[in-house]
Amino acid sequence: MNLRRILLHPFCTLIMVFCAALLVGVRCSTSTEPAKIVDAFPLAVGNQWQYKTETYSSTGDTLAGTFALSVDKDTLVGGEHYFILKFSMPGVQGIPCINRSGSFYEYVENRDIRIIKHPAQVGEKYTRLNATGTQNLFVDVEVLSIDKDIIVPAGTFRCYELQYTFLSTRTIEYVAPGYGLIQQLDYSNNTLNGKNMVSSQTRLISNKIQ
């Protein structure tokens, strides 16, 4: 899995609009300065995430493992300031990344590809690079919720709930702007009581955000 997959934050009267925007992560402010939108995926050198992945077989067996993600360094690409996301998986190269107006992008094949749209609205759809990182293959992402409370070992987070399907796998991601990917669920074609079964899940164990 690629945390290219691999995770709340836009403006009645002026005060009502600002405060309503809290539901999508924009801070209410009485200042004349524009309210700041929290980045979808926090990029600062030294930021770290630890994840645990569990894969479930149709026979009931569970295979578990952990991996880490970190902001290794920063760099210039075309004169712009990018950050390199480094994965602890063998053979996986670091990815130049940037946030633009809150949305999270990866630099792939000499262009920015939007991975997480933020701010976003329920029912909104957009296209992004597929979760496995295969080049030139894209998936259609649908925003199911913008205020889902998700509990993982690292804590409780208010998340976007994002859904997409790649090949035969339906994936649900929970992304908390300002924190990144919190949980991911992959659903297989196998069913139990008429519902597709979870074939794997990835959860945030701990993080260090500057």
ZIHUDA-V898693 format. One record per pair of residues at least 6 apart in sequence whose ideal C-beta (glycine too) atoms are under 7 Angstrom apart, sorted by the first residue. I is the first residue (numbers start at 1). J is the second residue. D is the distance in Angstrom with one decimal. If there is no record, write none. Layout:
i->I j->J d->D
i->I j->J d->D
This chain:
i->1 j->53 d->6.9
i->1 j->131 d->6.8
i->1 j->202 d->6.5
i->2 j->131 d->6.2
i->2 j->132 d->6.0
i->2 j->133 d->4.0
i->3 j->69 d->5.1
i->3 j->87 d->6.7
i->3 j->181 d->5.9
i->4 j->95 d->6.8
i->4 j->106 d->5.9
i->4 j->115 d->6.1
i->4 j->129 d->6.3
i->4 j->131 d->6.7
i->4 j->133 d->5.2
i->5 j->131 d->4.1
i->5 j->173 d->6.2
i->5 j->181 d->6.8
i->5 j->184 d->6.1
i->6 j->131 d->6.7
i->6 j->181 d->5.1
i->7 j->40 d->7.0
i->7 j->41 d->6.2
i->7 j->116 d->6.3
i->7 j->173 d->6.5
i->7 j->174 d->7.0
i->7 j->175 d->2.7
i->7 j->176 d->6.0
i->7 j->179 d->6.9
i->7 j->180 d->4.3
i->7 j->181 d->3.4
i->7 j->182 d->5.9
i->8 j->24 d->5.4
i->8 j->25 d->3.5
i->8 j->146 d->5.9
i->8 j->147 d->6.6
i->8 j->158 d->5.4
i->8 j->160 d->6.6
i->8 j->176 d->6.9
i->8 j->177 d->5.1
i->9 j->24 d->5.7
i->9 j->25 d->2.1
i->9 j->26 d->5.4
i->9 j->37 d->5.3
i->9 j->38 d->4.2
i->9 j->102 d->6.3
i->9 j->118 d->6.3
i->9 j->119 d->5.8
i->9 j->177 d->4.5
i->9 j->178 d->7.0
i->10 j->21 d->5.8
i->10 j->24 d->5.6
i->10 j->26 d->5.9
i->10 j->119 d->3.8
i->11 j->17 d->4.7
i->11 j->18 d->5.8
i->11 j->21 d->5.3
i->11 j->26 d->6.9
i->11 j->35 d->6.9
i->12 j->20 d->6.9
i->18 j->28 d->4.6
i->18 j->29 d->6.5
i->18 j->35 d->6.5
i->19 j->28 d->4.7
i->22 j->28 d->5.8
i->23 j->146 d->6.9
i->23 j->147 d->6.1
i->24 j->119 d->4.9
i->24 j->146 d->5.5
i->25 j->38 d->5.3
i->25 j->119 d->6.8
i->25 j->177 d->5.0
i->26 j->35 d->5.0
i->26 j->37 d->5.9
i->27 j->35 d->5.5
i->27 j->36 d->6.5
i->29 j->35 d->5.0
i->37 j->101 d->6.7
i->37 j->102 d->4.0
i->37 j->119 d->6.5
i->38 j->102 d->6.9
i->38 j->177 d->4.8
i->38 j->178 d->4.2
i->39 j->99 d->4.0
i->39 j->102 d->5.9
i->39 j->177 d->6.8
i->39 j->178 d->6.8
i->40 j->99 d->6.4
i->40 j->102 d->5.9
i->40 j->103 d->5.8
i->40 j->104 d->4.1
i->40 j->116 d->4.1
i->40 j->118 d->3.9
i->40 j->175 d->6.7
i->40 j->177 d->5.0
i->41 j->99 d->6.7
i->41 j->104 d->4.1
i->41 j->116 d->6.2
i->41 j->180 d->4.7
i->42 j->178 d->6.0
i->42 j->179 d->6.8
i->42 j->180 d->6.4
i->42 j->209 d->5.3
i->43 j->71 d->5.8
i->43 j->83 d->4.1
i->43 j->97 d->6.0
i->43 j->99 d->6.0
i->44 j->71 d->6.1
i->44 j->210 d->4.5
i->45 j->71 d->5.4
i->45 j->73 d->6.0
i->45 j->74 d->5.8
i->45 j->83 d->6.9
i->46 j->71 d->6.5
i->46 j->210 d->5.6
i->47 j->70 d->6.7
i->47 j->71 d->4.4
i->47 j->208 d->6.4
i->47 j->209 d->5.5
i->47 j->210 d->5.9
i->48 j->68 d->6.6
i->48 j->70 d->4.6
i->48 j->207 d->6.4
i->48 j->208 d->4.4
i->49 j->68 d->6.8
i->49 j->69 d->4.5
i->49 j->180 d->6.2
i->49 j->204 d->6.3
i->49 j->207 d->4.8
i->50 j->66 d->6.5
i->50 j->68 d->5.3
i->50 j->205 d->4.5
i->50 j->206 d->4.7
i->51 j->66 d->6.5
i->51 j->67 d->5.7
i->51 j->202 d->5.3
i->51 j->203 d->6.7
i->51 j->204 d->5.9
i->51 j->205 d->6.2
i->52 j->64 d->6.6
i->52 j->66 d->5.0
i->52 j->203 d->5.6
i->52 j->205 d->5.2
i->53 j->64 d->7.0
i->53 j->65 d->5.5
i->53 j->200 d->6.4
i->53 j->202 d->4.5
i->54 j->62 d->5.6
i->54 j->64 d->4.8
i->54 j->200 d->6.5
i->54 j->201 d->5.5
i->55 j->63 d->4.6
i->55 j->199 d->6.8
i->55 j->200 d->4.3
i->56 j->62 d->5.6
i->56 j->198 d->6.5
i->56 j->199 d->5.9
i->56 j->200 d->6.6
i->58 j->190 d->5.5
i->66 j->205 d->7.0
i->67 j->87 d->6.8
i->67 j->88 d->4.9
i->67 j->89 d->5.7
i->68 j->88 d->4.1
i->69 j->85 d->6.3
i->69 j->87 d->5.9
i->70 j->86 d->5.2
i->71 j->83 d->5.1
i->71 j->85 d->6.2
i->72 j->84 d->4.7
i->72 j->86 d->3.8
i->72 j->94 d->5.6
i->73 j->84 d->5.2
i->74 j->81 d->6.2
i->74 j->82 d->6.7
i->74 j->83 d->5.1
i->75 j->82 d->5.5
i->75 j->84 d->6.1
i->75 j->96 d->6.4
i->77 j->96 d->5.5
i->77 j->107 d->5.8
i->80 j->98 d->6.8
i->82 j->96 d->4.2
i->82 j->97 d->6.3
i->82 j->98 d->5.0
i->82 j->107 d->6.2
i->83 j->97 d->5.4
i->84 j->94 d->4.1
i->84 j->95 d->6.8
i->84 j->96 d->6.0
i->85 j->94 d->6.2
i->85 j->95 d->4.8
i->85 j->97 d->5.2
i->86 j->94 d->4.5
i->95 j->106 d->5.3
i->96 j->107 d->3.9
i->97 j->104 d->6.8
i->97 j->105 d->6.6
i->97 j->106 d->5.4
i->97 j->107 d->6.9
i->98 j->105 d->5.3
i->98 j->112 d->6.8
i->102 j->118 d->4.4
i->102 j->119 d->6.0
i->103 j->114 d->5.5
i->103 j->116 d->6.3
i->103 j->117 d->5.2
i->103 j->118 d->5.2
i->104 j->115 d->5.1
i->104 j->116 d->4.1
i->105 j->112 d->4.1
i->105 j->113 d->6.2
i->105 j->114 d->5.3
i->105 j->115 d->6.5
i->106 j->113 d->5.3
i->106 j->115 d->5.6
i->106 j->129 d->6.9
i->108 j->129 d->6.3
i->108 j->135 d->6.9
i->109 j->135 d->6.5
i->113 j->128 d->6.6
i->113 j->129 d->4.7
i->114 j->126 d->6.9
i->114 j->128 d->5.9
i->115 j->128 d->5.3
i->115 j->129 d->6.7
i->116 j->175 d->5.7
i->117 j->126 d->5.1
i->118 j->177 d->5.3
i->120 j->143 d->4.8
i->120 j->146 d->6.5
i->120 j->160 d->6.4
i->121 j->143 d->6.5
i->122 j->143 d->5.7
i->122 j->145 d->6.2
i->122 j->146 d->5.9
i->123 j->143 d->6.6
i->124 j->143 d->4.7
i->125 j->140 d->5.9
i->125 j->141 d->6.6
i->125 j->142 d->5.0
i->126 j->141 d->5.5
i->127 j->138 d->5.0
i->127 j->140 d->5.6
i->128 j->138 d->6.4
i->128 j->139 d->6.4
i->128 j->141 d->5.6
i->129 j->138 d->6.0
i->130 j->137 d->4.6
i->130 j->138 d->6.1
i->130 j->139 d->4.9
i->130 j->166 d->5.1
i->131 j->139 d->7.0
i->131 j->166 d->5.9
i->131 j->171 d->6.1
i->132 j->166 d->7.0
i->139 j->164 d->4.2
i->139 j->165 d->6.9
i->139 j->166 d->5.2
i->140 j->164 d->6.2
i->141 j->162 d->5.4
i->141 j->164 d->4.7
i->142 j->163 d->5.0
i->142 j->164 d->7.0
i->143 j->160 d->6.3
i->143 j->162 d->6.1
i->144 j->161 d->4.2
i->144 j->162 d->7.0
i->144 j->163 d->5.4
i->145 j->160 d->7.0
i->145 j->161 d->3.9
i->146 j->160 d->5.5
i->147 j->158 d->5.8
i->148 j->159 d->4.8
i->148 j->161 d->4.6
i->148 j->174 d->6.3
i->149 j->156 d->6.0
i->149 j->158 d->5.9
i->150 j->157 d->5.4
i->150 j->159 d->4.9
i->150 j->174 d->4.6
i->150 j->182 d->5.2
i->150 j->183 d->5.4
i->152 j->182 d->5.8
i->152 j->183 d->5.6
i->152 j->203 d->4.4
i->152 j->204 d->4.9
i->153 j->203 d->6.4
i->153 j->205 d->4.8
i->154 j->204 d->4.3
i->154 j->205 d->5.9
i->154 j->206 d->5.3
i->154 j->207 d->5.7
i->157 j->176 d->4.0
i->157 j->179 d->5.9
i->157 j->182 d->4.8
i->158 j->176 d->6.2
i->159 j->174 d->4.0
i->159 j->175 d->5.9
i->159 j->176 d->4.7
i->159 j->182 d->5.5
i->160 j->175 d->4.8
i->161 j->172 d->6.5
i->161 j->174 d->5.9
i->162 j->173 d->4.5
i->162 j->175 d->6.3
i->163 j->170 d->7.0
i->163 j->172 d->5.4
i->164 j->171 d->5.7
i->168 j->189 d->5.7
i->169 j->186 d->5.4
i->169 j->187 d->6.8
i->169 j->188 d->6.9
i->170 j->187 d->4.4
i->170 j->196 d->6.7
i->171 j->184 d->6.5
i->171 j->186 d->5.3
i->172 j->185 d->4.6
i->173 j->181 d->6.5
i->173 j->184 d->5.0
i->174 j->182 d->4.7
i->174 j->183 d->4.4
i->175 j->181 d->5.6
i->175 j->182 d->6.6
i->176 j->182 d->5.1
i->179 j->207 d->6.7
i->179 j->209 d->6.5
i->182 j->204 d->5.1
i->183 j->201 d->6.9
i->183 j->202 d->6.7
i->183 j->203 d->5.0
i->183 j->204 d->6.8
i->184 j->201 d->6.7
i->184 j->202 d->4.4
i->185 j->198 d->5.4
i->185 j->201 d->5.1
i->186 j->198 d->6.9
i->186 j->199 d->5.0
i->186 j->200 d->4.6
i->187 j->196 d->4.2
i->187 j->197 d->6.8
i->187 j->198 d->6.0
i->187 j->199 d->6.4
i->188 j->196 d->6.4
i->188 j->197 d->5.6
i->188 j->199 d->3.8
i->189 j->196 d->6.8
i->190 j->197 d->4.7
i->191 j->197 d->6.5
